[in-house]
Amino acid sequence: MRTNIKMSWTAVIAAVVICSSACKKQAAIAAPVIFPVTPAPVAVSSILNTAHLERLAVPVVFPNGEKAEGIYIYADAPSYNAVVAGGEGFTCVDDVAREVLFYLRSNTFSTDTLIQNKVYGLLSFIINMQSDNGYFYNFLQQGNVINKTGITSINQPKWWCWRALQALTEAGPVIKQKNILLSDRVDAVVVKLITAIKKELVDLPLTTVQINGIGVPQWLPEGADQAATLILGLIPYCQATVDVVIQKYIRKLADGIVMTQFGDVAHFPYSCFLSSGNGWHAYGSDQASAIFKAGIFLNDTSFTSKAMLEVNNFYPWLLNNGFKNAFDVSFANGVFMQDNTKEFEQIAYGIRPMVFAAIEAYVITNDERYADMAGHLAAWFLGKNTAGANMFSISTGRCYDAINTGNNINKNSGAESTIEALLTMQRVSNYPTVKAALDRYKL
């Protein structure tokens, strides 16, 4: 299978190199493929329930006539009906890409045509949100109009582009033998994005700036957090293509992320990887997972050792001292200091990355201490939190959007919260030892 993928992406790369601008434009507006929007079966396992996720599904039709599937961003209590939001838009690449990953990783994907069609429709959405420059727009507004100007939607190298890349490169090999036409389109879209990355990001100089005594690498795409998501998308692509330029870029990104790690087991900030600038925030902090995977991909144990430090030192500190929303780090007179600490909000998107990283540590070491840690972290969803509340409901499939303060909970249940919870429970379910730990810690 891998040989076929190499040939496919290599052929596409060659076509991009020799094709004129007119050829590129023509390829981008080729005749659309119509995918039926088929509801996936509602999955209800011991801790997985997709009922609410399915309620948020929304069919869309792009101006070229192509049908696809999106997901409503918001669902408000108490009805939990989808909210058709104005402003930015009602569905977005960020959440659709998350949903692709969830369904793609289903244990029944290979045999369940309903889930397969679900993924095809979601991938079609992502494909149609790509712009001419290779990057993606994020939001789709009412009337199926792409938001091309909003700061959280513009076609620039930002979060939603990296999340789209991860969904596309993870999907490519999986759908190769099931839907060759869509697979070829995915390949072409990925190559177009990779071409933009090579043009604008790969050769950024290795410079740093000082922020409150902290050296911050400037070649990362806005921060270590975004660089981590980018790595998670680049590794599958590079495995399929053996693209030497991108392989070197993965190392360059990983080197930058590692530069943001400070402290040790006894000293703040306890070996955490900072997120952006001189700050750490919980949401999207996939740095440890990305460095684990980079270490394995590059066969470089120095990276896996660095990722292990965050898991060994930082996560126990959070478990013992309370989860945090964010803090800044400053350095003066030989001491790292904690500034501007926020305990709240606490959200699913802040917990899931830590669970994933702890499971990575467990898989690499086979040490059950990490399985226990992963279950302990995941128990935040099932009552082991400052509010003592079940943030994720196994019976409904809803995940509350946030613990606002103390025991004050935002009981809305939007796409991000729902999918991040489901991704967590899905990963936990794959490891009986982790699931057993979750059962021990949950309230």
Contacts in CASP RR format, 6 or more apart in sequence:
PFRMAT RR
TARGET T0000
AUTHOR 0000-0000-0000
METHOD contacts of the structure
MODEL  1
MRTNIKMSWTAVIAAVVICSSACKKQAAIAAPVIFPVTPAPVAVSSILNT
AHLERLAVPVVFPNGEKAEGIYIYADAPSYNAVVAGGEGFTCVDDVAREV
LFYLRSNTFSTDTLIQNKVYGLLSFIINMQSDNGYFYNFLQQGNVINKTG
ITSINQPKWWCWRALQALTEAGPVIKQKNILLSDRVDAVVVKLITAIKKE
LVDLPLTTVQINGIGVPQWLPEGADQAATLILGLIPYCQATVDVVIQKYI
RKLADGIVMTQFGDVAHFPYSCFLSSGNGWHAYGSDQASAIFKAGIFLND
TSFTSKAMLEVNNFYPWLLNNGFKNAFDVSFANGVFMQDNTKEFEQIAYG
IRPMVFAAIEAYVITNDERYADMAGHLAAWFLGKNTAGANMFSISTGRCY
DAINTGNNINKNSGAESTIEALLTMQRVSNYPTVKAALDRYKL
1 173 0 8 1.000
1 176 0 8 1.000
1 177 0 8 1.000
2 173 0 8 1.000
2 239 0 8 1.000
2 240 0 8 1.000
4 176 0 8 1.000
5 172 0 8 1.000
5 173 0 8 1.000
5 176 0 8 1.000
5 240 0 8 1.000
5 241 0 8 1.000
6 240 0 8 1.000
6 241 0 8 1.000
6 242 0 8 1.000
8 176 0 8 1.000
8 183 0 8 1.000
8 184 0 8 1.000
8 187 0 8 1.000
9 187 0 8 1.000
9 190 0 8 1.000
9 191 0 8 1.000
9 237 0 8 1.000
9 240 0 8 1.000
9 241 0 8 1.000
10 241 0 8 1.000
12 184 0 8 1.000
12 187 0 8 1.000
12 188 0 8 1.000
12 191 0 8 1.000
13 191 0 8 1.000
13 194 0 8 1.000
13 241 0 8 1.000
13 243 0 8 1.000
15 23 0 8 1.000
15 27 0 8 1.000
16 24 0 8 1.000
16 191 0 8 1.000
16 192 0 8 1.000
16 195 0 8 1.000
19 27 0 8 1.000
24 132 0 8 1.000
24 192 0 8 1.000
25 132 0 8 1.000
27 188 0 8 1.000
28 130 0 8 1.000
28 132 0 8 1.000
28 192 0 8 1.000
29 64 0 8 1.000
32 62 0 8 1.000
32 64 0 8 1.000
32 65 0 8 1.000
32 66 0 8 1.000
33 66 0 8 1.000
33 124 0 8 1.000
33 181 0 8 1.000
33 182 0 8 1.000
33 185 0 8 1.000
34 65 0 8 1.000
34 66 0 8 1.000
34 67 0 8 1.000
35 66 0 8 1.000
35 67 0 8 1.000
35 68 0 8 1.000
35 69 0 8 1.000
35 117 0 8 1.000
35 120 0 8 1.000
35 121 0 8 1.000
35 124 0 8 1.000
35 182 0 8 1.000
36 67 0 8 1.000
36 117 0 8 1.000
37 57 0 8 1.000
37 59 0 8 1.000
37 67 0 8 1.000
37 68 0 8 1.000
37 69 0 8 1.000
37 121 0 8 1.000
38 114 0 8 1.000
38 117 0 8 1.000
38 118 0 8 1.000
39 54 0 8 1.000
39 57 0 8 1.000
39 114 0 8 1.000
39 118 0 8 1.000
40 50 0 8 1.000
40 54 0 8 1.000
40 103 0 8 1.000
40 112 0 8 1.000
40 114 0 8 1.000
40 115 0 8 1.000
40 117 0 8 1.000
40 118 0 8 1.000
41 112 0 8 1.000
41 114 0 8 1.000
41 115 0 8 1.000
42 49 0 8 1.000
42 50 0 8 1.000
42 51 0 8 1.000
42 54 0 8 1.000
43 49 0 8 1.000
43 50 0 8 1.000
43 106 0 8 1.000
44 50 0 8 1.000
44 51 0 8 1.000
45 429 0 8 1.000
46 394 0 8 1.000
46 429 0 8 1.000
46 435 0 8 1.000
47 394 0 8 1.000
47 425 0 8 1.000
47 428 0 8 1.000
47 429 0 8 1.000
47 435 0 8 1.000
47 438 0 8 1.000
48 394 0 8 1.000
48 422 0 8 1.000
48 425 0 8 1.000
48 426 0 8 1.000
48 429 0 8 1.000
49 393 0 8 1.000
49 394 0 8 1.000
49 395 0 8 1.000
49 396 0 8 1.000
49 397 0 8 1.000
50 397 0 8 1.000
50 422 0 8 1.000
51 396 0 8 1.000
51 397 0 8 1.000
52 75 0 8 1.000
52 80 0 8 1.000
52 396 0 8 1.000
52 397 0 8 1.000
52 398 0 8 1.000
52 413 0 8 1.000
52 418 0 8 1.000
53 71 0 8 1.000
53 99 0 8 1.000
53 102 0 8 1.000
53 397 0 8 1.000
53 415 0 8 1.000
53 418 0 8 1.000
53 419 0 8 1.000
53 422 0 8 1.000
55 75 0 8 1.000
55 80 0 8 1.000
55 81 0 8 1.000
55 82 0 8 1.000
56 71 0 8 1.000
56 72 0 8 1.000
56 75 0 8 1.000
56 82 0 8 1.000
56 414 0 8 1.000
56 415 0 8 1.000
56 418 0 8 1.000
57 69 0 8 1.000
57 70 0 8 1.000
57 71 0 8 1.000
57 72 0 8 1.000
58 69 0 8 1.000
58 70 0 8 1.000
58 71 0 8 1.000
58 72 0 8 1.000
58 82 0 8 1.000
58 90 0 8 1.000
58 91 0 8 1.000
59 67 0 8 1.000
59 68 0 8 1.000
59 69 0 8 1.000
59 70 0 8 1.000
60 67 0 8 1.000
60 68 0 8 1.000
60 69 0 8 1.000
60 70 0 8 1.000
60 91 0 8 1.000
60 125 0 8 1.000
60 140 0 8 1.000
60 144 0 8 1.000
61 67 0 8 1.000
61 68 0 8 1.000
61 144 0 8 1.000
62 68 0 8 1.000
62 128 0 8 1.000
62 144 0 8 1.000
63 144 0 8 1.000
64 128 0 8 1.000
66 124 0 8 1.000
66 128 0 8 1.000
67 121 0 8 1.000
67 124 0 8 1.000
68 121 0 8 1.000
68 122 0 8 1.000
68 124 0 8 1.000
68 125 0 8 1.000
68 127 0 8 1.000
68 128 0 8 1.000
69 96 0 8 1.000
69 118 0 8 1.000
69 121 0 8 1.000
69 122 0 8 1.000
69 124 0 8 1.000
69 125 0 8 1.000
70 91 0 8 1.000
70 95 0 8 1.000
70 96 0 8 1.000
70 99 0 8 1.000
70 122 0 8 1.000
70 125 0 8 1.000
70 140 0 8 1.000
71 91 0 8 1.000
71 95 0 8 1.000
71 96 0 8 1.000
71 99 0 8 1.000
71 122 0 8 1.000
71 415 0 8 1.000
72 82 0 8 1.000
72 83 0 8 1.000
72 84 0 8 1.000
72 90 0 8 1.000
72 91 0 8 1.000
72 414 0 8 1.000
72 415 0 8 1.000
73 83 0 8 1.000
73 85 0 8 1.000
73 89 0 8 1.000
73 90 0 8 1.000
73 91 0 8 1.000
73 92 0 8 1.000
73 95 0 8 1.000
73 414 0 8 1.000
73 415 0 8 1.000
73 416 0 8 1.000
74 82 0 8 1.000
74 83 0 8 1.000
74 85 0 8 1.000
74 412 0 8 1.000
74 414 0 8 1.000
74 415 0 8 1.000
75 81 0 8 1.000
75 82 0 8 1.000
75 83 0 8 1.000
75 398 0 8 1.000
75 412 0 8 1.000
75 413 0 8 1.000
75 414 0 8 1.000
75 415 0 8 1.000
75 418 0 8 1.000
76 83 0 8 1.000
76 412 0 8 1.000
77 411 0 8 1.000
77 412 0 8 1.000
77 413 0 8 1.000
78 411 0 8 1.000
80 396 0 8 1.000
80 398 0 8 1.000
80 413 0 8 1.000
84 90 0 8 1.000
84 142 0 8 1.000
86 141 0 8 1.000
86 142 0 8 1.000
87 141 0 8 1.000
88 138 0 8 1.000
88 139 0 8 1.000
88 141 0 8 1.000
88 147 0 8 1.000
88 150 0 8 1.000
88 152 0 8 1.000
88 153 0 8 1.000
89 139 0 8 1.000
89 140 0 8 1.000
89 141 0 8 1.000
89 142 0 8 1.000
89 147 0 8 1.000
89 153 0 8 1.000
90 139 0 8 1.000
90 140 0 8 1.000
90 141 0 8 1.000
90 142 0 8 1.000
91 125 0 8 1.000
91 139 0 8 1.000
91 140 0 8 1.000
92 138 0 8 1.000
92 139 0 8 1.000
92 140 0 8 1.000
92 153 0 8 1.000
92 160 0 8 1.000
93 125 0 8 1.000
93 126 0 8 1.000
93 129 0 8 1.000
93 136 0 8 1.000
93 137 0 8 1.000
93 138 0 8 1.000
93 139 0 8 1.000
93 160 0 8 1.000
93 163 0 8 1.000
93 164 0 8 1.000
94 138 0 8 1.000
94 159 0 8 1.000
94 160 0 8 1.000
94 163 0 8 1.000
94 416 0 8 1.000
95 415 0 8 1.000
95 416 0 8 1.000
95 419 0 8 1.000
96 122 0 8 1.000
96 125 0 8 1.000
96 126 0 8 1.000
96 167 0 8 1.000
97 126 0 8 1.000
97 160 0 8 1.000
97 163 0 8 1.000
97 164 0 8 1.000
97 166 0 8 1.000
97 167 0 8 1.000
98 163 0 8 1.000
98 167 0 8 1.000
98 415 0 8 1.000
98 416 0 8 1.000
98 419 0 8 1.000
98 420 0 8 1.000
98 423 0 8 1.000
99 122 0 8 1.000
99 415 0 8 1.000
99 419 0 8 1.000
100 119 0 8 1.000
100 122 0 8 1.000
100 123 0 8 1.000
100 126 0 8 1.000
100 167 0 8 1.000
100 170 0 8 1.000
100 171 0 8 1.000
101 166 0 8 1.000
101 167 0 8 1.000
101 170 0 8 1.000
101 423 0 8 1.000
102 419 0 8 1.000
102 422 0 8 1.000
102 423 0 8 1.000
102 426 0 8 1.000
103 109 0 8 1.000
103 115 0 8 1.000
103 118 0 8 1.000
103 119 0 8 1.000
103 122 0 8 1.000
104 119 0 8 1.000
104 167 0 8 1.000
104 170 0 8 1.000
104 171 0 8 1.000
104 174 0 8 1.000
105 423 0 8 1.000
105 426 0 8 1.000
106 112 0 8 1.000
106 115 0 8 1.000
106 426 0 8 1.000
107 430 0 8 1.000
108 115 0 8 1.000
109 115 0 8 1.000
109 116 0 8 1.000
109 119 0 8 1.000
109 174 0 8 1.000
116 175 0 8 1.000
116 178 0 8 1.000
116 179 0 8 1.000
119 171 0 8 1.000
119 175 0 8 1.000
120 175 0 8 1.000
120 179 0 8 1.000
120 182 0 8 1.000
122 167 0 8 1.000
123 167 0 8 1.000
123 168 0 8 1.000
123 171 0 8 1.000
123 175 0 8 1.000
123 182 0 8 1.000
123 186 0 8 1.000
124 182 0 8 1.000
125 140 0 8 1.000
126 136 0 8 1.000
126 164 0 8 1.000
126 167 0 8 1.000
126 168 0 8 1.000
126 189 0 8 1.000
127 185 0 8 1.000
127 186 0 8 1.000
127 189 0 8 1.000
129 136 0 8 1.000
129 137 0 8 1.000
129 138 0 8 1.000
129 140 0 8 1.000
129 146 0 8 1.000
129 164 0 8 1.000
130 136 0 8 1.000
130 137 0 8 1.000
130 164 0 8 1.000
130 189 0 8 1.000
130 192 0 8 1.000
130 193 0 8 1.000
131 137 0 8 1.000
131 148 0 8 1.000
131 155 0 8 1.000
133 155 0 8 1.000
133 196 0 8 1.000
134 155 0 8 1.000
134 192 0 8 1.000
134 193 0 8 1.000
134 195 0 8 1.000
134 196 0 8 1.000
135 155 0 8 1.000
135 156 0 8 1.000
135 157 0 8 1.000
135 158 0 8 1.000
135 161 0 8 1.000
135 193 0 8 1.000
135 196 0 8 1.000
136 155 0 8 1.000
136 160 0 8 1.000
136 161 0 8 1.000
136 164 0 8 1.000
136 193 0 8 1.000
137 146 0 8 1.000
137 147 0 8 1.000
137 148 0 8 1.000
137 153 0 8 1.000
137 154 0 8 1.000
137 155 0 8 1.000
138 147 0 8 1.000
138 152 0 8 1.000
138 153 0 8 1.000
138 154 0 8 1.000
138 158 0 8 1.000
138 160 0 8 1.000
139 146 0 8 1.000
139 147 0 8 1.000
139 150 0 8 1.000
139 152 0 8 1.000
139 153 0 8 1.000
140 146 0 8 1.000
140 147 0 8 1.000
141 147 0 8 1.000
147 153 0 8 1.000
148 154 0 8 1.000
148 155 0 8 1.000
153 160 0 8 1.000
157 196 0 8 1.000
157 197 0 8 1.000
157 200 0 8 1.000
157 201 0 8 1.000
157 221 0 8 1.000
157 222 0 8 1.000
158 221 0 8 1.000
158 222 0 8 1.000
158 226 0 8 1.000
159 226 0 8 1.000
159 229 0 8 1.000
161 193 0 8 1.000
162 221 0 8 1.000
162 226 0 8 1.000
162 229 0 8 1.000
162 230 0 8 1.000
162 232 0 8 1.000
162 233 0 8 1.000
163 229 0 8 1.000
164 193 0 8 1.000
165 190 0 8 1.000
165 193 0 8 1.000
165 230 0 8 1.000
165 233 0 8 1.000
165 234 0 8 1.000
165 237 0 8 1.000
166 229 0 8 1.000
166 232 0 8 1.000
166 233 0 8 1.000
166 236 0 8 1.000
168 186 0 8 1.000
168 189 0 8 1.000
168 190 0 8 1.000
168 193 0 8 1.000
169 190 0 8 1.000
169 233 0 8 1.000
169 234 0 8 1.000
169 235 0 8 1.000
169 236 0 8 1.000
169 237 0 8 1.000
169 240 0 8 1.000
170 233 0 8 1.000
170 236 0 8 1.000
171 186 0 8 1.000
172 183 0 8 1.000
172 186 0 8 1.000
172 187 0 8 1.000
172 236 0 8 1.000
172 240 0 8 1.000
173 236 0 8 1.000
173 240 0 8 1.000
175 182 0 8 1.000
175 183 0 8 1.000
175 186 0 8 1.000
176 183 0 8 1.000
190 237 0 8 1.000
194 237 0 8 1.000
194 243 0 8 1.000
194 246 0 8 1.000
197 246 0 8 1.000
197 249 0 8 1.000
198 245 0 8 1.000
198 246 0 8 1.000
201 219 0 8 1.000
201 221 0 8 1.000
201 249 0 8 1.000
202 245 0 8 1.000
202 246 0 8 1.000
202 249 0 8 1.000
202 252 0 8 1.000
204 218 0 8 1.000
204 219 0 8 1.000
205 218 0 8 1.000
205 219 0 8 1.000
206 217 0 8 1.000
206 219 0 8 1.000
206 252 0 8 1.000
207 217 0 8 1.000
207 218 0 8 1.000
207 219 0 8 1.000
208 215 0 8 1.000
208 216 0 8 1.000
208 217 0 8 1.000
208 218 0 8 1.000
208 259 0 8 1.000
209 215 0 8 1.000
209 216 0 8 1.000
209 218 0 8 1.000
210 216 0 8 1.000
211 277 0 8 1.000
211 278 0 8 1.000
212 278 0 8 1.000
212 328 0 8 1.000
212 329 0 8 1.000
212 330 0 8 1.000
212 331 0 8 1.000
212 339 0 8 1.000
213 278 0 8 1.000
213 330 0 8 1.000
213 331 0 8 1.000
213 332 0 8 1.000
214 262 0 8 1.000
214 274 0 8 1.000
214 277 0 8 1.000
214 278 0 8 1.000
214 329 0 8 1.000
214 330 0 8 1.000
214 331 0 8 1.000
215 259 0 8 1.000
215 278 0 8 1.000
216 260 0 8 1.000
216 274 0 8 1.000
216 277 0 8 1.000
216 278 0 8 1.000
217 224 0 8 1.000
217 256 0 8 1.000
217 259 0 8 1.000
217 260 0 8 1.000
219 252 0 8 1.000
219 253 0 8 1.000
219 256 0 8 1.000
220 226 0 8 1.000
220 227 0 8 1.000
220 253 0 8 1.000
220 256 0 8 1.000
220 257 0 8 1.000
221 227 0 8 1.000
221 230 0 8 1.000
222 276 0 8 1.000
223 275 0 8 1.000
223 276 0 8 1.000
223 277 0 8 1.000
224 256 0 8 1.000
224 257 0 8 1.000
224 260 0 8 1.000
224 273 0 8 1.000
224 274 0 8 1.000
224 275 0 8 1.000
224 276 0 8 1.000
224 287 0 8 1.000
225 275 0 8 1.000
225 276 0 8 1.000
225 281 0 8 1.000
225 284 0 8 1.000
225 285 0 8 1.000
225 286 0 8 1.000
225 287 0 8 1.000
226 276 0 8 1.000
227 253 0 8 1.000
227 256 0 8 1.000
227 257 0 8 1.000
227 287 0 8 1.000
227 290 0 8 1.000
228 257 0 8 1.000
228 273 0 8 1.000
228 284 0 8 1.000
228 285 0 8 1.000
228 286 0 8 1.000
228 287 0 8 1.000
228 289 0 8 1.000
228 290 0 8 1.000
228 291 0 8 1.000
229 284 0 8 1.000
229 286 0 8 1.000
229 290 0 8 1.000
230 253 0 8 1.000
231 250 0 8 1.000
231 253 0 8 1.000
231 254 0 8 1.000
231 257 0 8 1.000
231 290 0 8 1.000
231 293 0 8 1.000
231 294 0 8 1.000
232 286 0 8 1.000
232 289 0 8 1.000
232 290 0 8 1.000
232 293 0 8 1.000
234 246 0 8 1.000
234 249 0 8 1.000
234 250 0 8 1.000
234 253 0 8 1.000
235 250 0 8 1.000
235 293 0 8 1.000
235 294 0 8 1.000
235 297 0 8 1.000
237 243 0 8 1.000
237 246 0 8 1.000
238 246 0 8 1.000
238 247 0 8 1.000
238 250 0 8 1.000
238 297 0 8 1.000
239 297 0 8 1.000
247 298 0 8 1.000
250 294 0 8 1.000
250 297 0 8 1.000
250 298 0 8 1.000
251 294 0 8 1.000
251 298 0 8 1.000
251 300 0 8 1.000
253 294 0 8 1.000
254 290 0 8 1.000
254 291 0 8 1.000
254 294 0 8 1.000
254 295 0 8 1.000
254 298 0 8 1.000
254 303 0 8 1.000
257 273 0 8 1.000
257 287 0 8 1.000
257 290 0 8 1.000
257 291 0 8 1.000
258 273 0 8 1.000
258 291 0 8 1.000
258 303 0 8 1.000
258 306 0 8 1.000
260 273 0 8 1.000
260 274 0 8 1.000
260 277 0 8 1.000
260 287 0 8 1.000
261 271 0 8 1.000
261 272 0 8 1.000
261 273 0 8 1.000
261 274 0 8 1.000
261 306 0 8 1.000
261 309 0 8 1.000
261 310 0 8 1.000
262 269 0 8 1.000
262 271 0 8 1.000
262 272 0 8 1.000
262 274 0 8 1.000
262 329 0 8 1.000
262 331 0 8 1.000
262 336 0 8 1.000
263 269 0 8 1.000
263 270 0 8 1.000
263 271 0 8 1.000
263 313 0 8 1.000
263 336 0 8 1.000
264 270 0 8 1.000
264 271 0 8 1.000
264 309 0 8 1.000
264 313 0 8 1.000
265 271 0 8 1.000
265 312 0 8 1.000
265 313 0 8 1.000
267 336 0 8 1.000
268 329 0 8 1.000
268 336 0 8 1.000
268 337 0 8 1.000
268 338 0 8 1.000
269 280 0 8 1.000
269 314 0 8 1.000
269 327 0 8 1.000
269 329 0 8 1.000
269 336 0 8 1.000
269 338 0 8 1.000
270 313 0 8 1.000
270 314 0 8 1.000
270 317 0 8 1.000
271 309 0 8 1.000
271 310 0 8 1.000
271 312 0 8 1.000
271 313 0 8 1.000
271 314 0 8 1.000
272 280 0 8 1.000
272 310 0 8 1.000
272 313 0 8 1.000
272 314 0 8 1.000
273 280 0 8 1.000
273 285 0 8 1.000
273 287 0 8 1.000
273 288 0 8 1.000
273 291 0 8 1.000
273 310 0 8 1.000
274 280 0 8 1.000
274 329 0 8 1.000
275 281 0 8 1.000
275 284 0 8 1.000
275 285 0 8 1.000
275 287 0 8 1.000
278 328 0 8 1.000
278 329 0 8 1.000
278 330 0 8 1.000
279 326 0 8 1.000
279 327 0 8 1.000
279 328 0 8 1.000
279 329 0 8 1.000
280 324 0 8 1.000
280 326 0 8 1.000
280 327 0 8 1.000
280 328 0 8 1.000
280 329 0 8 1.000
281 325 0 8 1.000
281 326 0 8 1.000
282 323 0 8 1.000
282 324 0 8 1.000
282 325 0 8 1.000
282 326 0 8 1.000
282 346 0 8 1.000
282 347 0 8 1.000
282 349 0 8 1.000
282 350 0 8 1.000
282 351 0 8 1.000
282 353 0 8 1.000
283 347 0 8 1.000
283 349 0 8 1.000
283 350 0 8 1.000
284 349 0 8 1.000
284 350 0 8 1.000
284 353 0 8 1.000
285 350 0 8 1.000
285 353 0 8 1.000
285 354 0 8 1.000
286 353 0 8 1.000
286 356 0 8 1.000
286 357 0 8 1.000
287 307 0 8 1.000
287 310 0 8 1.000
288 307 0 8 1.000
288 310 0 8 1.000
288 311 0 8 1.000
288 353 0 8 1.000
288 354 0 8 1.000
288 357 0 8 1.000
288 360 0 8 1.000
289 307 0 8 1.000
289 353 0 8 1.000
289 356 0 8 1.000
289 357 0 8 1.000
289 360 0 8 1.000
291 303 0 8 1.000
291 304 0 8 1.000
291 306 0 8 1.000
291 307 0 8 1.000
292 303 0 8 1.000
292 304 0 8 1.000
292 307 0 8 1.000
292 357 0 8 1.000
292 360 0 8 1.000
292 361 0 8 1.000
292 364 0 8 1.000
293 360 0 8 1.000
294 300 0 8 1.000
294 303 0 8 1.000
295 301 0 8 1.000
295 302 0 8 1.000
295 303 0 8 1.000
295 304 0 8 1.000
295 307 0 8 1.000
296 304 0 8 1.000
296 364 0 8 1.000
304 364 0 8 1.000
307 357 0 8 1.000
307 360 0 8 1.000
307 361 0 8 1.000
308 361 0 8 1.000
308 364 0 8 1.000
310 357 0 8 1.000
311 357 0 8 1.000
311 358 0 8 1.000
311 361 0 8 1.000
311 370 0 8 1.000
311 373 0 8 1.000
315 354 0 8 1.000
315 357 0 8 1.000
315 358 0 8 1.000
315 373 0 8 1.000
315 377 0 8 1.000
316 373 0 8 1.000
318 324 0 8 1.000
318 354 0 8 1.000
319 373 0 8 1.000
319 376 0 8 1.000
319 377 0 8 1.000
322 343 0 8 1.000
322 386 0 8 1.000
323 343 0 8 1.000
323 346 0 8 1.000
323 351 0 8 1.000
323 380 0 8 1.000
323 385 0 8 1.000
323 386 0 8 1.000
324 341 0 8 1.000
324 342 0 8 1.000
324 343 0 8 1.000
325 342 0 8 1.000
325 343 0 8 1.000
325 344 0 8 1.000
325 345 0 8 1.000
325 346 0 8 1.000
326 340 0 8 1.000
326 341 0 8 1.000
326 342 0 8 1.000
327 338 0 8 1.000
327 339 0 8 1.000
327 340 0 8 1.000
327 341 0 8 1.000
327 342 0 8 1.000
328 338 0 8 1.000
328 339 0 8 1.000
328 340 0 8 1.000
329 336 0 8 1.000
329 337 0 8 1.000
329 338 0 8 1.000
329 339 0 8 1.000
330 336 0 8 1.000
330 337 0 8 1.000
330 339 0 8 1.000
331 337 0 8 1.000
343 386 0 8 1.000
343 405 0 8 1.000
344 402 0 8 1.000
344 403 0 8 1.000
344 404 0 8 1.000
344 405 0 8 1.000
344 406 0 8 1.000
345 402 0 8 1.000
345 403 0 8 1.000
345 404 0 8 1.000
345 410 0 8 1.000
346 380 0 8 1.000
346 385 0 8 1.000
346 386 0 8 1.000
346 402 0 8 1.000
346 403 0 8 1.000
347 401 0 8 1.000
347 402 0 8 1.000
347 403 0 8 1.000
347 416 0 8 1.000
347 417 0 8 1.000
347 420 0 8 1.000
348 381 0 8 1.000
348 391 0 8 1.000
348 392 0 8 1.000
348 399 0 8 1.000
348 416 0 8 1.000
348 417 0 8 1.000
348 420 0 8 1.000
348 421 0 8 1.000
348 424 0 8 1.000
349 416 0 8 1.000
349 417 0 8 1.000
349 420 0 8 1.000
350 420 0 8 1.000
351 377 0 8 1.000
351 378 0 8 1.000
351 380 0 8 1.000
351 381 0 8 1.000
351 420 0 8 1.000
351 424 0 8 1.000
352 420 0 8 1.000
352 421 0 8 1.000
352 423 0 8 1.000
352 424 0 8 1.000
354 377 0 8 1.000
355 374 0 8 1.000
355 375 0 8 1.000
355 377 0 8 1.000
355 378 0 8 1.000
355 424 0 8 1.000
355 427 0 8 1.000
355 428 0 8 1.000
356 424 0 8 1.000
356 427 0 8 1.000
358 370 0 8 1.000
358 371 0 8 1.000
358 373 0 8 1.000
358 374 0 8 1.000
358 375 0 8 1.000
358 377 0 8 1.000
359 370 0 8 1.000
359 371 0 8 1.000
359 374 0 8 1.000
359 427 0 8 1.000
359 428 0 8 1.000
359 431 0 8 1.000
359 434 0 8 1.000
361 367 0 8 1.000
361 370 0 8 1.000
361 373 0 8 1.000
362 368 0 8 1.000
362 370 0 8 1.000
362 371 0 8 1.000
362 374 0 8 1.000
362 431 0 8 1.000
362 433 0 8 1.000
362 434 0 8 1.000
368 433 0 8 1.000
371 431 0 8 1.000
371 433 0 8 1.000
371 434 0 8 1.000
371 436 0 8 1.000
371 437 0 8 1.000
372 437 0 8 1.000
373 437 0 8 1.000
374 428 0 8 1.000
374 431 0 8 1.000
374 434 0 8 1.000
374 437 0 8 1.000
375 428 0 8 1.000
375 434 0 8 1.000
375 435 0 8 1.000
375 437 0 8 1.000
375 438 0 8 1.000
375 440 0 8 1.000
375 441 0 8 1.000
376 384 0 8 1.000
376 437 0 8 1.000
376 441 0 8 1.000
378 424 0 8 1.000
378 425 0 8 1.000
378 428 0 8 1.000
378 434 0 8 1.000
378 438 0 8 1.000
378 441 0 8 1.000
379 438 0 8 1.000
379 441 0 8 1.000
379 442 0 8 1.000
379 443 0 8 1.000
380 391 0 8 1.000
381 390 0 8 1.000
381 391 0 8 1.000
381 392 0 8 1.000
381 399 0 8 1.000
381 421 0 8 1.000
381 424 0 8 1.000
381 425 0 8 1.000
382 390 0 8 1.000
382 391 0 8 1.000
382 392 0 8 1.000
382 394 0 8 1.000
382 438 0 8 1.000
382 442 0 8 1.000
382 443 0 8 1.000
383 389 0 8 1.000
383 390 0 8 1.000
383 391 0 8 1.000
383 442 0 8 1.000
383 443 0 8 1.000
384 441 0 8 1.000
384 442 0 8 1.000
384 443 0 8 1.000
385 391 0 8 1.000
385 403 0 8 1.000
386 403 0 8 1.000
386 406 0 8 1.000
386 407 0 8 1.000
387 403 0 8 1.000
387 406 0 8 1.000
387 407 0 8 1.000
387 408 0 8 1.000
387 409 0 8 1.000
388 407 0 8 1.000
388 443 0 8 1.000
389 400 0 8 1.000
389 403 0 8 1.000
389 407 0 8 1.000
389 409 0 8 1.000
390 443 0 8 1.000
391 399 0 8 1.000
391 400 0 8 1.000
391 403 0 8 1.000
391 409 0 8 1.000
391 421 0 8 1.000
392 398 0 8 1.000
392 399 0 8 1.000
392 400 0 8 1.000
392 421 0 8 1.000
392 425 0 8 1.000
393 399 0 8 1.000
397 418 0 8 1.000
397 421 0 8 1.000
397 422 0 8 1.000
398 413 0 8 1.000
398 418 0 8 1.000
399 413 0 8 1.000
399 414 0 8 1.000
399 417 0 8 1.000
399 418 0 8 1.000
399 420 0 8 1.000
399 421 0 8 1.000
399 422 0 8 1.000
400 409 0 8 1.000
400 410 0 8 1.000
400 411 0 8 1.000
400 412 0 8 1.000
400 413 0 8 1.000
400 417 0 8 1.000
401 410 0 8 1.000
401 411 0 8 1.000
401 412 0 8 1.000
401 413 0 8 1.000
401 414 0 8 1.000
401 416 0 8 1.000
401 417 0 8 1.000
402 409 0 8 1.000
402 410 0 8 1.000
402 417 0 8 1.000
403 409 0 8 1.000
403 410 0 8 1.000
404 410 0 8 1.000
427 434 0 8 1.000
428 434 0 8 1.000
428 435 0 8 1.000
428 438 0 8 1.000
429 435 0 8 1.000
END
